[in-house]
Amino acid sequence: MLTLCIRYTLDVGKLADFETYARALHAPIERCGGTSVNYYLPTKVAGPTNAAMGLIDFPNLAAYEQYREKLLTDAGAVACLRGVEESGCILNEDRSFIRRVPRG
């Protein structure tokens, strides 16, 4: 199992736009072959107030590559991407793969 970790730097004045994007993206992720773990928004309690994260699981790297191909042509994903680009809420994205440490 691989988890894609997407770290976002956001415009703090447009957090609502990012939340709309994150909520809408779950269905295209699942349709295209990923398993949406969740998206996480910043808080004012601790840490940076302009950093968000999305986690998506894949069984292997080949499944991720297929997902990327499907995502580029999925109408819902394209609409989400268009909307988030128009809003300008995402200033930077950083993608990496992480793996879970099994419990016990």
Secondary structure, DSSP 4 states (H G I P E B T S, - for coil): -EEEEEEEEE-GGGHHHHHHHHHHHHHHHHHTT-EEEEEE---SSSS-TTEEEEEEEESSHHHHHHHHHHHHH-HHHHHHHHHHHHHT-EEEEEEEEE-PPPP-
